[in-house]
Amino acid sequence: MNHQAMDAFWMPFTANRHFKANPRMLVSADGMYYQDDAGRSILDGCAGLWCVNAGHNRKPIVEAIQRQAATLDYAPPFQMGHPKAFEAAEKLAEMAPVGLDKVFFVNSGSEAADTALKMAIAYHRVRGDAGRVKLVGRERGYHGVNFGGISVGGIAGNRKLFPVALPTTDHIRSTHDLARNAFTRGEPEFGAEFADELEARITTLHDPSTIAAVIVEPMAGSTGVLIPPKGYLKRLREICDKYGILLIFDEVITGFGRLGADWAANKFDVLPDIITCAKGLSNGVVPMGALIVKPAIHDAFMAAAAERAIEFPHGYTYSAHPLACAASVATLDLYRDEGLFQRAANLAPRFEEKAHALRGTRHIKDIRNLGLVAGIELDSRPGAPGARGMDVFLKCWEKGVLVRFTGDIIAVSPPLIISEAEIDRLFATIGEAIHEAD
């Protein structure tokens, strides 16, 4: 494809000038592999963008979308319904952690995060507690790119061009502690006490009666795979319960098997008040997101509204889109029928072994992992942060492997259908690329 043919598309989160001078074009996909425009087979080491958990071009999902498109292509979600939306909600509620059973559909993780923030503030208001308007996120957190998400998020690069945020937000510190936890396998031993900042500083500074919700990723993914320390999430739950603050888990990445369990909430045995999810909800095939909510939150809205009144004035034109719902139903069935979450748990030891076998490779200063996700942190080049990470990404691409990079951290999160041989190849290629990088 020539440069002129690429001129109209302003690409997201991409160095556009560099890409269009050196394009990397994916033209088809199947199973664990993409194919590029040169006919090369590319091992997918990041499940597309953390989302293709069941692998590419899965026949049950494709056929479900085809049937739905030929039956009902679109239905308005405001004051109308369609059967597949209720089926998708029921299946998601059945798969959800026990205690969460109300489902609100959106179209992405970003929309799910902003919806959860609005829902949390509105929940307190309909209960007569309108003073709770403040929202607490975490440094290095990622909750999408809408204004609500970047306000509670804590990735500097996502905020610097948009210095206008929700005015009632604050952040607790990141759990990242390289000095004590470098090269940890699984959950780090040190850092549970970082949760205490929520009580020691945030509630003291703001008055807990003004705080509506705390939102965190159980495992911070987009900022470089930051695994929660042992006991950290339980401590957050305890503090939120003490002060009547809602706890929101952003499971857009951690949901649907990524950590070797269905949900991070179940993996860490901590039940939030709201889970946001997307990505693996529809295997990345059709955009879709959702909130899974405690019934007490839902019921508060129902009780507060007058008969025939809209209880929660929020939603999107494409909420519960018929094709997305069809994709989701087929995806959730596929996870169950193929036992993919347990498969991820079974593969996790091999994945961990191969990831940590890279220790000692030049430039690597940390390796961290859980389930089928790993972060490999590199020393930055003096005066050029992120350059080495991008070079490793490009070298892996040249060798036929697709990985993610965020700054100088390589993130690995393959589809849950990956084989042991493909795990071996994935990390061997990363090791070669890092060794060759200057």
Salt bridges, closest charged atoms under 4 A:
ASP36 OD2 - ARG40 NE 2.82
ASP44 OD2 - HIS56 NE2 2.71
GLU63 OE2 - LYS59 NZ 3.84
GLU87 OE1 - LYS84 NZ 3.16
ASP129 OD2 - ARG132 NE 2.86
ASP170 OD2 - ARG201 NH1 3.80
ASP170 OD2 - HIS206 NE2 2.67
ASP177 OD2 - ARG180 NE 2.52
GLU189 OE2 - LYS230 NZ 2.56
GLU193 OE2 - ARG180 NH2 2.67
ASP196 OD1 - ARG235 NE 2.59
GLU197 OE2 - ARG201 NE 2.75
GLU199 OE1 - ARG235 NH2 3.19
GLU199 OE2 - LYS242 NZ 2.61
GLU238 OE1 - ARG235 NH1 3.24
ASP241 OD1 - ARG237 NH2 2.88
ASP250 OD2 - HIS143 ND1 2.88
ASP269 OD2 - LYS234 NZ 3.42
ASP273 OD2 - ARG237 NH2 3.00
ASP273 OD1 - LYS294 NZ 3.05
ASP299 OD1 - HIS298 ND1 2.90
ASP333 OD1 - LYS91 NZ 2.95
ASP333 OD1 - ARG336 NH1 3.21
ASP337 OD1 - ARG336 NE 2.88
GLU338 OE2 - ARG58 NH2 2.44
GLU352 OE2 - ARG185 NH1 3.91
ASP366 OD2 - ARG368 NH1 2.57
GLU377 OE1 - HIS176 NE2 3.32
GLU377 OE2 - LYS365 NZ 3.85
GLU377 OE1 - ARG368 NH1 2.87
ASP391 OD2 - ARG381 NH2 2.68
GLU420 OE1 - ARG350 NH1 2.93
ASP424 OD2 - ARG350 NH2 2.63
GLU432 OE1 - LYS399 NZ 3.79
GLU436 OE2 - LYS399 NZ 2.99
